[in-house]
Amino acid sequence: MAGTRDKPEDVVLKLRQVEVLQGQGMGIAGAVRQIGVSQQTYYRWRKQYGGMTRDQLNG
């Protein structure tokens, strides 16, 4: 079952959302589940987009 691909801007926002949830004391598994992706996808996104901002994606 294929899903829709998230735009890079959306990926960066979701990665930031996980960081915020972790800062509030939630574990990785719960934070990733809350944004609606698997842990494998989260780690792949973090490797590819980690540390980027939305402005860096456009420029």
PDB file of N, CA, C and O in Angstrom:
ATOM      1  N   MET A   1       0.841  -1.174   0.000  1.00  0.00           N
ATOM      2  CA  MET A   1       0.000   0.000   0.000  1.00  0.00           C
ATOM      3  C   MET A   1       0.887   1.238   0.000  1.00  0.00           C
ATOM      4  O   MET A   1       1.577   1.518   0.980  1.00  0.00           O
ATOM      5  N   ALA A   2       0.863   1.964  -1.086  1.00  0.00           N
ATOM      6  CA  ALA A   2       1.710   3.137  -1.235  1.00  0.00           C
ATOM      7  C   ALA A   2       1.014   4.369  -0.663  1.00  0.00           C
ATOM      8  O   ALA A   2      -0.184   4.577  -0.861  1.00  0.00           O
ATOM      9  N   GLY A   3       1.776   5.159   0.034  1.00  0.00           N
ATOM     10  CA  GLY A   3       1.242   6.398   0.583  1.00  0.00           C
ATOM     11  C   GLY A   3       1.658   7.573  -0.280  1.00  0.00           C
ATOM     12  O   GLY A   3       2.365   7.407  -1.274  1.00  0.00           O
ATOM     13  N   THR A   4       1.221   8.747   0.099  1.00  0.00           N
ATOM     14  CA  THR A   4       1.627   9.935  -0.629  1.00  0.00           C
ATOM     15  C   THR A   4       2.954  10.413  -0.079  1.00  0.00           C
ATOM     16  O   THR A   4       3.241  10.256   1.108  1.00  0.00           O
ATOM     17  N   ARG A   5       3.742  10.984  -0.930  1.00  0.00           N
ATOM     18  CA  ARG A   5       5.030  11.496  -0.487  1.00  0.00           C
ATOM     19  C   ARG A   5       4.854  12.873   0.128  1.00  0.00           C
ATOM     20  O   ARG A   5       4.095  13.707  -0.366  1.00  0.00           O
ATOM     21  N   ASP A   6       5.571  13.084   1.211  1.00  0.00           N
ATOM     22  CA  ASP A   6       5.536  14.397   1.849  1.00  0.00           C
ATOM     23  C   ASP A   6       6.535  15.309   1.151  1.00  0.00           C
ATOM     24  O   ASP A   6       7.603  14.869   0.725  1.00  0.00           O
ATOM     25  N   LYS A   7       6.179  16.574   1.041  1.00  0.00           N
ATOM     26  CA  LYS A   7       7.083  17.560   0.468  1.00  0.00           C
ATOM     27  C   LYS A   7       8.211  17.798   1.457  1.00  0.00           C
ATOM     28  O   LYS A   7       8.009  17.655   2.662  1.00  0.00           O
ATOM     29  N   PRO A   8       9.398  18.159   0.973  1.00  0.00           N
ATOM     30  CA  PRO A   8      10.518  18.420   1.899  1.00  0.00           C
ATOM     31  C   PRO A   8      10.182  19.428   2.981  1.00  0.00           C
ATOM     32  O   PRO A   8      10.651  19.304   4.113  1.00  0.00           O
ATOM     33  N   GLU A   9       9.376  20.425   2.647  1.00  0.00           N
ATOM     34  CA  GLU A   9       8.992  21.426   3.657  1.00  0.00           C
ATOM     35  C   GLU A   9       8.175  20.785   4.772  1.00  0.00           C
ATOM     36  O   GLU A   9       8.333  21.121   5.945  1.00  0.00           O
ATOM     37  N   ASP A  10       7.296  19.856   4.388  1.00  0.00           N
ATOM     38  CA  ASP A  10       6.479  19.157   5.375  1.00  0.00           C
ATOM     39  C   ASP A  10       7.332  18.237   6.239  1.00  0.00           C
ATOM     40  O   ASP A  10       7.098  18.100   7.440  1.00  0.00           O
ATOM     41  N   VAL A  11       8.321  17.612   5.617  1.00  0.00           N
ATOM     42  CA  VAL A  11       9.216  16.713   6.354  1.00  0.00           C
ATOM     43  C   VAL A  11       9.967  17.482   7.428  1.00  0.00           C
ATOM     44  O   VAL A  11      10.071  17.024   8.565  1.00  0.00           O
ATOM     45  N   VAL A  12      10.489  18.649   7.071  1.00  0.00           N
ATOM     46  CA  VAL A  12      11.230  19.469   8.037  1.00  0.00           C
ATOM     47  C   VAL A  12      10.319  19.874   9.190  1.00  0.00           C
ATOM     48  O   VAL A  12      10.740  19.872  10.347  1.00  0.00           O
ATOM     49  N   LEU A  13       9.076  20.221   8.879  1.00  0.00           N
ATOM     50  CA  LEU A  13       8.129  20.593   9.943  1.00  0.00           C
ATOM     51  C   LEU A  13       7.835  19.411  10.866  1.00  0.00           C
ATOM     52  O   LEU A  13       7.740  19.577  12.082  1.00  0.00           O
ATOM     53  N   LYS A  14       7.693  18.223  10.288  1.00  0.00           N
ATOM     54  CA  LYS A  14       7.429  17.031  11.111  1.00  0.00           C
ATOM     55  C   LYS A  14       8.634  16.678  11.975  1.00  0.00           C
ATOM     56  O   LYS A  14       8.473  16.270  13.125  1.00  0.00           O
ATOM     57  N   LEU A  15       9.842  16.833  11.429  1.00  0.00           N
ATOM     58  CA  LEU A  15      11.041  16.578  12.232  1.00  0.00           C
ATOM     59  C   LEU A  15      11.105  17.550  13.405  1.00  0.00           C
ATOM     60  O   LEU A  15      11.460  17.166  14.519  1.00  0.00           O
ATOM     61  N   ARG A  16      10.766  18.789  13.154  1.00  0.00           N
ATOM     62  CA  ARG A  16      10.754  19.792  14.222  1.00  0.00           C
ATOM     63  C   ARG A  16       9.696  19.454  15.270  1.00  0.00           C
ATOM     64  O   ARG A  16       9.910  19.641  16.468  1.00  0.00           O
ATOM     65  N   GLN A  17       8.553  18.954  14.800  1.00  0.00           N
ATOM     66  CA  GLN A  17       7.475  18.580  15.713  1.00  0.00           C
ATOM     67  C   GLN A  17       7.926  17.451  16.641  1.00  0.00           C
ATOM     68  O   GLN A  17       7.588  17.452  17.825  1.00  0.00           O
ATOM     69  N   VAL A  18       8.685  16.493  16.114  1.00  0.00           N
ATOM     70  CA  VAL A  18       9.199  15.406  16.951  1.00  0.00           C
ATOM     71  C   VAL A  18      10.151  15.965  17.996  1.00  0.00           C
ATOM     72  O   VAL A  18      10.121  15.539  19.151  1.00  0.00           O
ATOM     73  N   GLU A  19      11.000  16.919  17.604  1.00  0.00           N
ATOM     74  CA  GLU A  19      11.917  17.538  18.568  1.00  0.00           C
ATOM     75  C   GLU A  19      11.154  18.203  19.708  1.00  0.00           C
ATOM     76  O   GLU A  19      11.535  18.086  20.872  1.00  0.00           O
ATOM     77  N   VAL A  20      10.086  18.893  19.368  1.00  0.00           N
ATOM     78  CA  VAL A  20       9.274  19.577  20.382  1.00  0.00           C
ATOM     79  C   VAL A  20       8.644  18.555  21.326  1.00  0.00           C
ATOM     80  O   VAL A  20       8.665  18.729  22.545  1.00  0.00           O
ATOM     81  N   LEU A  21       8.089  17.495  20.758  1.00  0.00           N
ATOM     82  CA  LEU A  21       7.458  16.463  21.586  1.00  0.00           C
ATOM     83  C   LEU A  21       8.476  15.800  22.508  1.00  0.00           C
ATOM     84  O   LEU A  21       8.169  15.493  23.660  1.00  0.00           O
ATOM     85  N   GLN A  22       9.683  15.581  22.002  1.00  0.00           N
ATOM     86  CA  GLN A  22      10.726  15.007  22.849  1.00  0.00           C
ATOM     87  C   GLN A  22      11.103  15.965  23.969  1.00  0.00           C
ATOM     88  O   GLN A  22      11.385  15.537  25.088  1.00  0.00           O
ATOM     89  N   GLY A  23      11.110  17.231  23.679  1.00  0.00           N
ATOM     90  CA  GLY A  23      11.402  18.232  24.700  1.00  0.00           C
ATOM     91  C   GLY A  23      10.357  18.268  25.796  1.00  0.00           C
ATOM     92  O   GLY A  23      10.639  18.678  26.922  1.00  0.00           O
ATOM     93  N   GLN A  24       9.156  17.839  25.466  1.00  0.00           N
ATOM     94  CA  GLN A  24       8.078  17.783  26.442  1.00  0.00           C
ATOM     95  C   GLN A  24       8.076  16.463  27.208  1.00  0.00           C
ATOM     96  O   GLN A  24       7.188  16.213  28.023  1.00  0.00           O
ATOM     97  N   GLY A  25       9.076  15.619  26.940  1.00  0.00           N
ATOM     98  CA  GLY A  25       9.214  14.387  27.697  1.00  0.00           C
ATOM     99  C   GLY A  25       8.694  13.139  27.012  1.00  0.00           C
ATOM    100  O   GLY A  25       8.728  12.061  27.605  1.00  0.00           O
ATOM    101  N   MET A  26       8.219  13.250  25.797  1.00  0.00           N
ATOM    102  CA  MET A  26       7.714  12.079  25.088  1.00  0.00           C
ATOM    103  C   MET A  26       8.887  11.326  24.459  1.00  0.00           C
ATOM    104  O   MET A  26       9.865  11.940  24.031  1.00  0.00           O
ATOM    105  N   GLY A  27       8.789  10.023  24.405  1.00  0.00           N
ATOM    106  CA  GLY A  27       9.826   9.203  23.798  1.00  0.00           C
ATOM    107  C   GLY A  27       9.753   9.251  22.281  1.00  0.00           C
ATOM    108  O   GLY A  27       8.778   9.731  21.704  1.00  0.00           O
ATOM    109  N   ILE A  28      10.808   8.740  21.644  1.00  0.00           N
ATOM    110  CA  ILE A  28      10.868   8.723  20.176  1.00  0.00           C
ATOM    111  C   ILE A  28       9.675   7.974  19.595  1.00  0.00           C
ATOM    112  O   ILE A  28       9.016   8.468  18.681  1.00  0.00           O
ATOM    113  N   ALA A  29       9.398   6.795  20.118  1.00  0.00           N
ATOM    114  CA  ALA A  29       8.330   5.964  19.555  1.00  0.00           C
ATOM    115  C   ALA A  29       6.991   6.689  19.589  1.00  0.00           C
ATOM    116  O   ALA A  29       6.254   6.673  18.603  1.00  0.00           O
ATOM    117  N   GLY A  30       6.673   7.314  20.696  1.00  0.00           N
ATOM    118  CA  GLY A  30       5.402   8.026  20.811  1.00  0.00           C
ATOM    119  C   GLY A  30       5.341   9.261  19.933  1.00  0.00           C
ATOM    120  O   GLY A  30       4.311   9.543  19.322  1.00  0.00           O
ATOM    121  N   ALA A  31       6.447  10.003  19.867  1.00  0.00           N
ATOM    122  CA  ALA A  31       6.480  11.220  19.056  1.00  0.00           C
ATOM    123  C   ALA A  31       6.344  10.896  17.578  1.00  0.00           C
ATOM    124  O   ALA A  31       5.623  11.579  16.850  1.00  0.00           O
ATOM    125  N   VAL A  32       7.037   9.854  17.135  1.00  0.00           N
ATOM    126  CA  VAL A  32       6.978   9.459  15.727  1.00  0.00           C
ATOM    127  C   VAL A  32       5.585   8.950  15.381  1.00  0.00           C
ATOM    128  O   VAL A  32       5.063   9.231  14.303  1.00  0.00           O
ATOM    129  N   ARG A  33       4.994   8.208  16.291  1.00  0.00           N
ATOM    130  CA  ARG A  33       3.635   7.706  16.072  1.00  0.00           C
ATOM    131  C   ARG A  33       2.650   8.872  15.959  1.00  0.00           C
ATOM    132  O   ARG A  33       1.701   8.818  15.177  1.00  0.00           O
ATOM    133  N   GLN A  34       2.882   9.917  16.740  1.00  0.00           N
ATOM    134  CA  GLN A  34       1.971  11.056  16.734  1.00  0.00           C
ATOM    135  C   GLN A  34       2.023  11.826  15.410  1.00  0.00           C
ATOM    136  O   GLN A  34       1.007  12.377  14.985  1.00  0.00           O
ATOM    137  N   ILE A  35       3.189  11.876  14.750  1.00  0.00           N
ATOM    138  CA  ILE A  35       3.252  12.575  13.461  1.00  0.00           C
ATOM    139  C   ILE A  35       2.822  11.667  12.313  1.00  0.00           C
ATOM    140  O   ILE A  35       2.685  12.128  11.180  1.00  0.00           O
ATOM    141  N   GLY A  36       2.608  10.381  12.594  1.00  0.00           N
ATOM    142  CA  GLY A  36       2.021   9.493  11.601  1.00  0.00           C
ATOM    143  C   GLY A  36       2.980   8.808  10.662  1.00  0.00           C
ATOM    144  O   GLY A  36       2.606   8.477   9.537  1.00  0.00           O
ATOM    145  N   VAL A  37       4.222   8.583  11.095  1.00  0.00           N
ATOM    146  CA  VAL A  37       5.176   7.847  10.267  1.00  0.00           C
ATOM    147  C   VAL A  37       5.828   6.746  11.095  1.00  0.00           C
ATOM    148  O   VAL A  37       5.699   6.719  12.319  1.00  0.00           O
ATOM    149  N   SER A  38       6.525   5.843  10.420  1.00  0.00           N
ATOM    150  CA  SER A  38       7.230   4.784  11.131  1.00  0.00           C
ATOM    151  C   SER A  38       8.570   5.317  11.647  1.00  0.00           C
ATOM    152  O   SER A  38       9.052   6.360  11.206  1.00  0.00           O
ATOM    153  N   GLN A  39       9.150   4.586  12.576  1.00  0.00           N
ATOM    154  CA  GLN A  39      10.459   4.993  13.092  1.00  0.00           C
ATOM    155  C   GLN A  39      11.504   4.940  11.985  1.00  0.00           C
ATOM    156  O   GLN A  39      12.400   5.783  11.936  1.00  0.00           O
ATOM    157  N   GLN A  40      11.396   3.964  11.103  1.00  0.00           N
ATOM    158  CA  GLN A  40      12.343   3.852   9.998  1.00  0.00           C
ATOM    159  C   GLN A  40      12.284   5.095   9.106  1.00  0.00           C
ATOM    160  O   GLN A  40      13.316   5.631   8.702  1.00  0.00           O
ATOM    161  N   THR A  41      11.074   5.539   8.809  1.00  0.00           N
ATOM    162  CA  THR A  41      10.906   6.749   7.995  1.00  0.00           C
ATOM    163  C   THR A  41      11.471   7.957   8.720  1.00  0.00           C
ATOM    164  O   THR A  41      12.141   8.793   8.113  1.00  0.00           O
ATOM    165  N   TYR A  42      11.206   8.054  10.010  1.00  0.00           N
ATOM    166  CA  TYR A  42      11.720   9.173  10.796  1.00  0.00           C
ATOM    167  C   TYR A  42      13.241   9.239  10.729  1.00  0.00           C
ATOM    168  O   TYR A  42      13.812  10.301  10.484  1.00  0.00           O
ATOM    169  N   TYR A  43      13.895   8.098  10.948  1.00  0.00           N
ATOM    170  CA  TYR A  43      15.354   8.092  10.935  1.00  0.00           C
ATOM    171  C   TYR A  43      15.901   8.378   9.545  1.00  0.00           C
ATOM    172  O   TYR A  43      16.943   9.022   9.428  1.00  0.00           O
ATOM    173  N   ARG A  44      15.236   7.921   8.484  1.00  0.00           N
ATOM    174  CA  ARG A  44      15.666   8.216   7.126  1.00  0.00           C
ATOM    175  C   ARG A  44      15.540   9.712   6.850  1.00  0.00           C
ATOM    176  O   ARG A  44      16.447  10.321   6.282  1.00  0.00           O
ATOM    177  N   TRP A  45      14.408  10.305   7.256  1.00  0.00           N
ATOM    178  CA  TRP A  45      14.211  11.738   7.078  1.00  0.00           C
ATOM    179  C   TRP A  45      15.246  12.526   7.862  1.00  0.00           C
ATOM    180  O   TRP A  45      15.788  13.511   7.361  1.00  0.00           O
ATOM    181  N   ARG A  46      15.523  12.103   9.087  1.00  0.00           N
ATOM    182  CA  ARG A  46      16.478  12.821   9.926  1.00  0.00           C
ATOM    183  C   ARG A  46      17.864  12.804   9.299  1.00  0.00           C
ATOM    184  O   ARG A  46      18.600  13.789   9.362  1.00  0.00           O
ATOM    185  N   LYS A  47      18.211  11.676   8.696  1.00  0.00           N
ATOM    186  CA  LYS A  47      19.509  11.563   8.034  1.00  0.00           C
ATOM    187  C   LYS A  47      19.580  12.481   6.821  1.00  0.00           C
ATOM    188  O   LYS A  47      20.611  13.102   6.563  1.00  0.00           O
ATOM    189  N   GLN A  48      18.479  12.565   6.079  1.00  0.00           N
ATOM    190  CA  GLN A  48      18.455  13.347   4.857  1.00  0.00           C
ATOM    191  C   GLN A  48      18.235  14.839   5.103  1.00  0.00           C
ATOM    192  O   GLN A  48      18.897  15.674   4.486  1.00  0.00           O
ATOM    193  N   TYR A  49      17.313  15.176   5.998  1.00  0.00           N
ATOM    194  CA  TYR A  49      16.904  16.569   6.190  1.00  0.00           C
ATOM    195  C   TYR A  49      17.282  17.151   7.545  1.00  0.00           C
ATOM    196  O   TYR A  49      17.020  18.327   7.796  1.00  0.00           O
ATOM    197  N   GLY A  50      17.880  16.372   8.412  1.00  0.00           N
ATOM    198  CA  GLY A  50      18.168  16.821   9.764  1.00  0.00           C
ATOM    199  C   GLY A  50      18.996  18.098   9.802  1.00  0.00           C
ATOM    200  O   GLY A  50      20.007  18.213   9.109  1.00  0.00           O
ATOM    201  N   GLY A  51      18.568  19.042  10.602  1.00  0.00           N
ATOM    202  CA  GLY A  51      19.296  20.287  10.757  1.00  0.00           C
ATOM    203  C   GLY A  51      18.949  21.349   9.729  1.00  0.00           C
ATOM    204  O   GLY A  51      19.435  22.476   9.825  1.00  0.00           O
ATOM    205  N   MET A  52      18.119  21.014   8.747  1.00  0.00           N
ATOM    206  CA  MET A  52      17.740  21.995   7.731  1.00  0.00           C
ATOM    207  C   MET A  52      16.545  22.807   8.212  1.00  0.00           C
ATOM    208  O   MET A  52      15.748  22.358   9.036  1.00  0.00           O
ATOM    209  N   THR A  53      16.451  24.004   7.675  1.00  0.00           N
ATOM    210  CA  THR A  53      15.267  24.826   7.907  1.00  0.00           C
ATOM    211  C   THR A  53      14.515  24.934   6.584  1.00  0.00           C
ATOM    212  O   THR A  53      15.041  24.573   5.532  1.00  0.00           O
ATOM    213  N   ARG A  54      13.301  25.424   6.642  1.00  0.00           N
ATOM    214  CA  ARG A  54      12.512  25.565   5.412  1.00  0.00           C
ATOM    215  C   ARG A  54      13.191  26.511   4.429  1.00  0.00           C
ATOM    216  O   ARG A  54      13.104  26.311   3.217  1.00  0.00           O
ATOM    217  N   ASP A  55      13.866  27.537   4.934  1.00  0.00           N
ATOM    218  CA  ASP A  55      14.554  28.492   4.065  1.00  0.00           C
ATOM    219  C   ASP A  55      15.700  27.824   3.301  1.00  0.00           C
ATOM    220  O   ASP A  55      15.943  28.158   2.141  1.00  0.00           O
ATOM    221  N   GLN A  56      16.389  26.907   3.923  1.00  0.00           N
ATOM    222  CA  GLN A  56      17.505  26.227   3.272  1.00  0.00           C
ATOM    223  C   GLN A  56      17.034  25.308   2.140  1.00  0.00           C
ATOM    224  O   GLN A  56      17.786  25.058   1.198  1.00  0.00           O
ATOM    225  N   LEU A  57      15.820  24.813   2.221  1.00  0.00           N
ATOM    226  CA  LEU A  57      15.306  23.941   1.175  1.00  0.00           C
ATOM    227  C   LEU A  57      15.079  24.696  -0.123  1.00  0.00           C
ATOM    228  O   LEU A  57      15.256  24.139  -1.207  1.00  0.00           O
ATOM    229  N   ASN A  58      14.694  25.947  -0.021  1.00  0.00           N
ATOM    230  CA  ASN A  58      14.377  26.735  -1.211  1.00  0.00           C
ATOM    231  C   ASN A  58      15.612  27.357  -1.853  1.00  0.00           C
ATOM    232  O   ASN A  58      15.599  27.688  -3.039  1.00  0.00           O
ATOM    233  N   GLY A  59      16.657  27.512  -1.086  1.00  0.00           N
ATOM    234  CA  GLY A  59      17.825  28.222  -1.608  1.00  0.00           C
ATOM    235  C   GLY A  59      18.921  27.342  -1.864  1.00  0.00           C
ATOM    236  O   GLY A  59      19.979  27.786  -2.308  1.00  0.00           O
TER     237      GLY A  59
END
